[in-house]
């Protein structure tokens, strides 16, 4: 089973929020997943706070990456922005 780290769409129409999940690569975007690793709100929490919000459980993400899970392009960028990707690269170099 090939595992991917990807985004699962949540939220209302025109106000997306996403869950970062570990899922089988064959399952649909909003379908079955194995574990929730974090959240991503590209439009912020509310109209008064429009700054994008990224919350990732680094330990869980590192566990899945070390087991061979492949992140999608967007998830890779989110992992880089939170510093989890740098931790993974350091752990992999050892």
N, C-alpha and C positions, 0 to 999 in steps of 0.2 A: 504494500500500500504506500503510495507516494503522498507525503503530507506537505501541504503548502500553508504558509502563514499569509493570510489575506484578510481583506475587509469585508464585512457583512453589513449591508445597509439597514439602517433603522431610522426612526424618526418620522416626522410628518412630511407631507408633500411640500416640495420646495424648501424644506428645512432638514437636510440630511444630517444624521449622525451615524457613525460607524462603530462596529465592534471589531477589534483585531482578534481573529480566531485562528486556531490550528484546525485544518479540515482536510479531509481526503480530497485529492485534486480532481476526482471524478464527480464529486457532489456539486449541486448547483450553488450559486452565489449566496443565496439566503437560506440554503438548506441545512442539512445536518452538519454539525461541527463536533470536534473532539473536546476543545477547551477554549475558554475566553481568556485572552492575554491582556486586553486593555481596551481603551476607547479612543475615538478621534472625532472631534467636532470641528469641521473646517470653518464653519460660520460663527463659532463662539457659542457661549451658553445662552445669550439673549441679545436683544437689539441694543441694550445699553453696554454689553460686553462683547464686541464683535471679534475679539482676538481668538484665533484658532487654539483649541485645547487638545493636547495629546497626553494621555495617561497610559503608560505601558508597564506591566509587571516585568521588570528586567530579568528576574530569576527564571520565570516561566519561559520567557522568550529565549534566553540563553540555553535552557534545557532542550527546547525543541530544535534550535539551530544546531546544537551539538549532536543531536540524534539524526541530523540530515534533512530537516525540513527546509524547503526552499521558499524564501519570501518573494512576494510579487514586487514589481518595481516601486509602487507607491509605499508599500510596507517597508521596503528597504530604505527609502528616504526618511520615513518616520523613525525607524530604528537609528539611523544616522543622527537625526536631529535630537533624539533623547540621549544619545551616547551609548546605547546598548550594542550597536554594531561595533564600536571601537573596543568595548569589553570583550565581545566575541572574538575579534581579530587577535587580541592579546592572549586570550585563553587558547586559541587555536595555534598560536606561534610557540607556545610552551611545549 
